[in-house]
Amino acid sequence: MQIEDSVAFVSGANRGVGARFVTSLIEGGARKVYAAARDCSAVSKGDSRIIPITLDITDPAQVAQAAATARDVTLLINNAGINRLERAIFPRDNTAARAEMEVNYFGTLGMCRAFTPALIANRGAVVNMLSILARVGLPMMGSLCASKAAALRMTECLRAELAEHHVRVLGVLPGAIDTDMSRDFPPPKLSVSEVVDAVFAALANGPDEVYVGAMAQGVGAGLAADRDALQKQFAGYL
C-alpha cells in the first residue's frame, strides 16, 4: 500500500508517535488524514487535509461516529494506547490493569470492528501499534504486557479473517520509544520518526509483523533461540 493519495485515520494523534504519523502522512502525499484524540484541540492543524476528530476509543458511541465520518478511509492506524507503568501482582493502583485492557485491547478491537466495513469496501489496511512487550514479560510493566499480548493475538486473528477481503493487517512491535509512555524504561530508545518510517516501509513492501529497532529484533531472535533464558533476563527489570 502506498501513502500517496491514501485516506488515513490515526488514533492517539495528539502527541508522540501519533502526531508523527499525521505529519509523515501529509508529507507523503496522503489525500486526507483524520487525526483523532480525546482532546483534539492538541491535534496538529494548519493543513486542510487534516481533519481533527474527538475520540475516546473506549466510548462505543464515539467510535461508531468516527467510523461513520470516515467511510472513505483506506488506512486505519490504531495508535491510541496507555501504559500505567504498573506491575501485575503488586500494583500501586489496582485499576491500572483494567484501564490498560480497556484501551489497548478492547478499544483497539472496537476500532477494528467499526472500521472493517469501510476497509473492506476500499481494500484498505490496518496498522495496530503494539509493543515488543506483547511477546515477553517485563515485571515493571506487567499489566501493560498482558494487554499488548491480548492485542497481538487479536491482530493475528483479524489478519486471518480479513485476508479473503484483501485487507492487510499489520502488527507493529517496536522496542522502547522516546515518548512519555516509556519514560521509565532505560535507553537506548527509538525516535518516533524511526517507528513511523518502519511502518511505512512495511506497508509498501514488507512483513505484516513488524519488529522495529535492534531491541525488538533481538527479542524476536532471543525468543526463537531460548525463550526461558530471555524471559529470565527480562525478569530482572523489577
C-alpha positions as CSV (number, residue, x, y, z in Angstrom):
1,M,0.0,0.0,0.0
2,Q,1.2,3.5,-0.9
3,I,0.9,6.5,1.4
4,E,0.4,8.9,-1.6
5,D,-3.3,9.5,-2.2
6,S,-4.4,7.4,0.8
7,V,-7.1,8.4,3.3
8,A,-5.8,7.7,6.8
9,F,-7.3,7.6,10.2
10,V,-4.9,7.9,13.2
11,S,-6.0,7.5,16.8
12,G,-3.9,9.0,19.6
13,A,-2.8,11.7,17.1
14,N,-2.1,14.5,19.5
15,R,1.5,13.6,20.5
16,G,4.4,11.2,20.2
17,V,4.1,8.6,17.5
18,G,0.6,9.5,16.6
19,A,1.5,13.1,15.9
20,R,4.4,12.0,13.8
21,F,2.2,9.7,11.8
22,V,-0.1,12.7,10.9
23,T,2.9,14.8,9.8
24,S,4.5,12.0,7.8
25,L,1.2,11.1,6.1
26,I,0.8,14.6,4.9
27,E,4.4,14.8,3.8
28,G,4.0,11.5,2.0
29,G,1.1,12.8,-0.1
30,A,-2.0,11.5,1.8
31,R,-5.2,12.9,0.4
32,K,-6.8,13.2,3.8
33,V,-5.8,12.4,7.4
34,Y,-8.4,12.0,10.2
35,A,-6.4,12.9,13.3
36,A,-8.2,11.6,16.4
37,A,-7.6,12.2,20.1
38,R,-9.5,12.6,23.3
39,D,-8.6,16.3,23.2
40,C,-8.5,17.2,19.5
41,S,-7.5,20.8,20.3
42,A,-4.0,19.5,20.7
43,V,-4.0,17.9,17.2
44,S,-1.7,19.5,14.6
45,K,-3.7,21.7,12.3
46,G,-2.8,24.2,9.6
47,D,-3.4,21.9,6.6
48,S,-6.9,21.4,5.1
49,R,-6.2,17.7,4.6
50,I,-6.0,17.2,8.4
51,I,-9.5,16.6,9.9
52,P,-9.5,16.7,13.8
53,I,-11.8,14.1,15.4
54,T,-12.6,14.0,19.1
55,L,-12.3,10.3,20.1
56,D,-12.1,8.2,23.2
57,I,-11.6,4.7,21.8
58,T,-13.3,3.2,24.9
59,D,-16.5,5.0,24.1
60,P,-18.5,2.9,21.7
61,A,-20.7,5.8,20.6
62,Q,-17.7,7.9,19.7
63,V,-16.1,5.0,17.9
64,A,-19.2,4.5,15.8
65,Q,-19.4,8.2,15.0
66,A,-15.8,8.2,13.9
67,A,-16.3,5.3,11.6
68,A,-19.4,6.9,10.1
69,T,-17.5,10.1,9.5
70,A,-14.5,8.4,7.9
71,R,-16.2,6.0,5.4
72,D,-13.6,6.8,2.8
73,V,-10.7,5.6,5.0
74,T,-8.1,3.3,3.3
75,L,-5.6,3.2,6.2
76,L,-6.5,2.8,9.8
77,I,-3.7,3.3,12.3
78,N,-4.7,2.2,15.8
79,N,-2.1,4.1,17.7
80,A,-4.0,5.1,20.9
81,G,-2.8,3.3,23.9
82,I,-1.9,3.7,27.6
83,N,0.8,2.5,29.9
84,R,0.2,2.9,33.7
85,L,3.7,1.6,34.5
86,E,2.4,-1.0,37.0
87,R,3.3,-4.5,38.0
88,A,0.7,-7.2,37.5
89,I,0.6,-8.6,41.1
90,F,1.7,-5.8,43.4
91,P,0.5,-2.6,41.7
92,R,0.2,0.7,43.4
93,D,-3.0,1.3,41.5
94,N,-5.4,-1.7,41.3
95,T,-7.4,-0.1,38.5
96,A,-4.4,0.0,36.1
97,A,-4.7,-3.4,34.5
98,R,-8.4,-2.9,33.7
99,A,-7.7,0.5,32.2
100,E,-4.9,-0.8,30.0
101,M,-7.0,-3.7,28.8
102,E,-9.9,-1.4,28.0
103,V,-7.8,0.9,25.9
104,N,-5.1,-1.4,24.5
105,Y,-7.2,-4.4,23.8
106,F,-10.9,-3.7,23.9
107,G,-10.6,-0.2,22.5
108,T,-8.4,-1.4,19.6
109,L,-10.8,-4.3,18.9
110,G,-13.7,-1.9,18.8
111,M,-12.0,0.3,16.3
112,C,-11.1,-2.6,14.1
113,R,-14.7,-3.8,14.2
114,A,-16.2,-0.4,13.5
115,F,-13.9,0.4,10.6
116,T,-13.9,-3.0,8.9
117,P,-16.8,-2.4,6.5
118,A,-15.1,0.7,5.1
119,L,-11.7,-1.0,4.9
120,I,-13.2,-4.0,3.0
121,A,-15.1,-1.7,0.6
122,N,-11.9,0.4,0.0
123,R,-9.5,-2.6,0.1
124,G,-7.5,-0.8,2.8
125,A,-5.1,-1.7,5.6
126,V,-5.0,-1.7,9.4
127,V,-1.9,-0.9,11.4
128,N,-2.1,-1.9,15.1
129,M,0.6,-0.3,17.1
130,L,1.6,-2.8,19.7
131,S,4.9,-3.4,21.6
132,I,7.7,-6.0,21.7
133,L,6.3,-6.4,25.3
134,A,3.4,-8.3,23.6
135,R,5.9,-11.2,23.3
136,V,7.9,-11.0,26.6
137,G,7.0,-10.2,30.2
138,L,8.6,-7.1,31.8
139,P,7.6,-7.1,35.5
140,M,7.8,-3.4,35.9
141,M,5.0,-3.0,33.3
142,G,3.3,-6.4,33.9
143,S,-0.3,-5.4,33.2
144,L,0.8,-3.5,30.0
145,C,2.4,-6.7,28.7
146,A,-0.8,-8.6,29.2
147,S,-2.9,-6.0,27.3
148,K,-0.4,-5.9,24.4
149,A,-0.2,-9.7,24.3
150,A,-4.0,-9.8,24.0
151,A,-3.9,-7.2,21.2
152,L,-1.3,-9.2,19.4
153,R,-3.4,-12.3,19.4
154,M,-6.4,-10.3,18.2
155,T,-4.3,-8.8,15.4
156,E,-3.3,-12.2,14.2
157,C,-7.0,-13.3,14.2
158,L,-8.0,-10.1,12.4
159,R,-5.4,-10.7,9.7
160,A,-6.7,-14.2,9.1
161,E,-10.4,-13.0,9.0
162,L,-9.7,-10.1,6.6
163,A,-7.3,-11.9,4.2
164,E,-10.1,-13.1,1.9
165,H,-11.3,-9.4,1.7
166,H,-7.8,-8.2,0.6
167,V,-7.3,-6.1,3.7
168,R,-3.8,-6.1,5.1
169,V,-3.4,-6.1,8.9
170,L,0.0,-5.1,10.3
171,G,1.1,-5.6,13.9
172,V,3.9,-3.3,14.9
173,L,6.2,-4.4,17.7
174,P,8.7,-1.7,18.5
175,G,11.2,-1.6,21.3
176,A,11.2,1.3,23.7
177,I,10.3,4.6,22.0
178,D,11.4,8.0,23.2
179,T,7.9,9.2,24.4
180,D,6.2,9.8,27.8
181,M,4.9,6.2,27.7
182,S,8.4,4.7,28.0
183,R,9.8,7.4,30.3
184,D,10.8,4.9,33.0
185,F,12.5,2.4,30.6
186,P,16.3,2.7,30.2
187,P,17.8,3.9,26.9
188,P,18.6,3.5,24.1
189,K,15.2,4.3,22.7
190,L,13.8,4.7,19.2
191,S,12.8,8.0,17.8
192,V,9.2,8.5,16.7
193,S,10.5,9.0,13.1
194,E,12.2,5.6,13.1
195,V,9.0,3.9,14.1
196,V,6.8,5.7,11.5
197,D,9.4,5.1,8.7
198,A,9.5,1.4,9.5
199,V,5.7,1.2,9.4
200,F,5.5,3.0,6.0
201,A,8.3,0.7,4.6
202,A,6.3,-2.4,5.7
203,L,3.1,-1.0,4.2
204,A,4.9,-0.5,0.9
205,N,6.6,-3.9,0.7
206,G,7.3,-5.5,4.0
207,P,6.1,-8.1,6.5
208,D,2.8,-8.0,8.3
209,E,4.5,-8.4,11.7
210,V,7.0,-5.5,12.1
211,Y,9.8,-5.6,14.6
212,V,11.2,-2.0,14.9
213,G,14.7,-1.4,16.2
214,A,17.6,-3.5,17.5
215,M,15.9,-4.3,20.8
216,A,12.7,-5.7,19.3
217,Q,14.6,-7.7,16.7
218,G,16.9,-9.0,19.4
219,V,13.9,-10.1,21.5
220,G,12.4,-11.9,18.5
221,A,15.7,-13.7,17.9
222,G,16.1,-14.5,21.6
223,L,12.6,-16.0,21.8
224,A,13.3,-18.2,18.9
225,A,16.7,-19.3,20.3
226,D,16.0,-19.7,24.0
227,R,12.7,-18.3,25.4
228,D,13.4,-19.3,29.0
229,A,16.7,-17.5,29.1
230,L,15.3,-14.3,27.5
231,Q,12.4,-14.3,30.0
232,K,14.8,-14.6,32.9
233,Q,16.8,-11.7,31.5
234,F,13.7,-9.5,31.4
235,A,12.6,-10.7,34.9
236,G,15.4,-8.7,36.3
237,Y,13.6,-5.4,35.5
238,L,11.5,-5.1,38.6
